[in-house]
Amino acid sequence: MLRLDSGQVDGSLIFQLVLQQSSSCTVDNTCDVPADVIEAVKAFRFRKSKTNAALILKIDVPHLKVVIDELLEDSSIEDISDALPDTTPRFLVMSFELRHKDGRVSYPLFGVYYNPAAASTANRMLYASTKNYLYQQTDISGKVFDLTDSEDLTEEWLVEQLENSKTRP
């Protein structure tokens, strides 16, 4: 049995659901991204606050759709890291106060694909097959960083990722 947030689910059930869904969809959209999730990301993008924040998304496995797990406003990076489960992947949309070396301050919007090593193979595959489609649908492009250990989510890691990204921070 595979332990998910919503209770016990047989690991083979996930594979069956993915196979059923993939017969009618392309591989890029194994899971649906409902309009309410797209609107929540849009609202998050245009929020007025100039603080660190994260919109955490997860997959509702029985329905194969992305849903909102948690919204963390005015949170430290440590609080965001602590909100991530140890054995289940998550998608994050984040805003972070980035202080540049030349003194400028920016608030980039970016994605973090959290896929812990302790997650089941079925969950890892399900989330991986949804990652690109989700971030395309929510217009988070260019800055999506992969994270396998929630302990690595630190201000130093974020600054390094943003400074090394292909698009401007």
N, C-alpha and C positions, 0 to 999 in steps of 0.2 A: 504494500500500500504506500502511496505517496501522500505526504502530509502537505496540504495547502492551507492557506489562511481560512478558507471557507469550510474546512473539514477534510475528511478522508476521500480521496479519489484514486481509483486504480490507474496506475501509470499507463496501461494500455488504452484506457479511455481517451487520454490526451492524444495518442497517436491516431486512434480511430476518428476523433473529431477533426484533427488536422487533415487526415486523408479525405474525409467527407467534404470539408470546406475547400480543399485544394482542387477537388474535381470541378468546382464551379468558379474558382478564383485563381489568379496567378499566384506564384510563390511569394511575390512581394507583399501581398495583402492576405496572409493567412487569417489575420484577425481584422475585424471591422474597427474603424475609428469613427465613432458616432459624432454627429454635429455638436452635441453638448461638450464633448472633449475638445474639439477644434475651437469652439467659442471660449472655453475656459482658458485655453492656451493664448488665444487672442487677447482676452481680458488681462491675463498675466503679463503679456508683452507690453501692454499700454498702461500698466498700473503706475500710479504717481509716486509711490514710495521709492526712496533712494537707499534701500537697505538690501541685505542679502535675503534671498527668498528662494523657495523651491516648490514646484508643483510636481508631486510624485504620482506616477501613473502605474497601473498594473493591468494584467489581463484577467478578465472574468472567463475562466477556462470553460465552464459548461456552455457559455454563449459565444465564445471566441470573439470577444470584443474588448477594446481597451476602455478602462474606466478610471476615474479619479480615485486615488487612494488617500492622498492627504495634501493639504496646502499649508506650507510653513512660511509665514510672513515674519519679517524682522527677526531672522534666526541666525545664529552663529553657524559656521560650517560644521562645527562639532555636533550641534543639535540636528542638523540635516543628516550627518553621518550616522548618528544614533538612531534615527528614524528608519534606517534601512534594515530589512530583515537579513538574517544570516544565511538563509537557505532558499530564498526566492528572489528571482530577478525583479528589477524595476526599471522604469524609464523615468528620468528626471528632466524637467525643464527648469533651468536655474538662471537667476540674475545675481550677479556678484559685483561688489564694489572693487574695481581694479585700479590701483594707483600705479601709474606709469613712472618710469625712471625720470622722465622730464617734468614731473609734477602734475600732469593732467590726471583727471579722474574720469573713468568711464564705467558704464554699467552694462556689460555685454550680456546678451541673452544666448544661452547655449544649451545643448543637451548632454546628458550623461547617461550612458547605457550601463547599468549596474547588473552584472551577471556573475554572482558569487560562485566560486569553485565548488561549494557545498551543495549547489542546486542540482536537482535531478537532471539527467540527460534530456528527458522529455520537456521539462520546463525550459532548459537552456535552448533547445531547438525551437520551441514555440516562440520564445521571446526574440531569438535571433532572426527568425523568419518574418517578424513583424517590425523590427527596428527601423529599417530604411523607409518603409511605407509610412509608418507613424510620423517620423521626422519630416518626410516630404509633405504629408498632409497638413502638418502644423507649421510649415515654413521655417523649420529650424534646420538650416542647411549650412554646411561648411564647418560648423563647430559642434561636433558630437564626439565626445570622448568616452572611451571604454574604461570601465572600472571593475575589477574582480574582487576587491577587498574593501569593505566600507572604512576600514582603518586608514586606507590610503587617501581618503577624501579629506584633504587638508587645504588650508589657504595656500601653502607653498606649492602643492600639487596643481591646484587650479591656476595659479599664476604661471607656472611652467607650461601647462597645457595651452593656456590662452596666448602666451607670448610665442609659443612655437606653432600655433595654428596657421593654416594657409591663408586665412582671411584676417583682416585687421581686428584686434580685440576691442 
